[in-house]
Amino acid sequence: MKFTQLAKSLKESVAPAYLIEGEEAYFRDAAVKAVSQAVGITQPLLNNVRYEGETLKGDKLLSFRDELYTLPFFDEKRIVRAYGFFPTERDWENIVAPYLEKPCLSTVLLIVNEGKKANTAELKKKKGLVYVDCGREDEETLSRWLFALMRKSGLAPDADACALMVRFCARDASRMKAETEKLSALLGEGARVSREHVEAYVAKDAEYKIYEMTQAASRGNFAKFQEIMDDLMKKGFDEHALLSSLVSHFETLTAISNLRGSDEEIAKTLSQNPYAVKKNREAARRLGAERVRGLYEELYALSSGAKSGKFFKQGALYLAVAKIFFGGAEK
């Protein structure tokens, strides 16, 4: 199940064992907290035990197994957590699988993994584990989650404010949580959160600023483009990275200008969100397919030349800017 479905599931029942896995650290921590609250542990020092998976070998793994059968003190259940736990097939068959076939009724086992190991996919297939997907969600799902989070924090958010904040935070749930707390402190209990509030108070992620920069390039807004480019360079972006972003943008516009279908259909084809596709289609139509393709080819050549040493990276970037806004270096 998705992390966003966990709370509803826990209201019905708590499973004997969970695999909580995914790159979104905030969701992993929140999933552990949700299970702990559902179990109702009042004595965490006694009944909420943590192990590091890399240490669970040999005698330590046997001790871990014994811990699963230990009865709780002053609580009805206890939790045993294993972080970064990727047992060998032999250890699984000899130690973990037999436990999962007949789990202790007073224990909840949580295997909490970031999910970057090669054998993560195999672990998901194991019987006896309820899988909780804590991977990064799409923008629409995160917007709904953020809307609920703000309401829970005593705010009254507009739907478009949530969507914008998701993009500003580059879909990072922990950043969205922190920005929600900031908005709550700034605006107060029961305050409405509008798109204008998000623009004024929420810090823009570099990924979103690059999106703004490339959109400014498409619109021919040189002042806005220059402002964002200067800000990104002050924050550590070099000319190679900025030029690569422009190449990627015009490559996307070239692809979109050649595709037919709805925004949703093209979004699936290009693995983008429909809003971004809509804006890029507008840019491609405004510039024209021939100019878009020409700019992509010219910028790609400049980027390749800078990487090979044919051009200085600063000169390549500024020449690319001249081609985008002024039609070429000679103008």
Beta strands, then each sheet from edge to edge (+ up, - down):
strand 1: 17-21
strand 2: 48-52
strand 3: 78-83
strand 4: 107-113
strand 5: 130-133
strand 6: 156-157
strand 7: 192-193
sheet 1: 2+ 3+ 4+ 1+ 5+
sheet 2: 6+ 7+
end
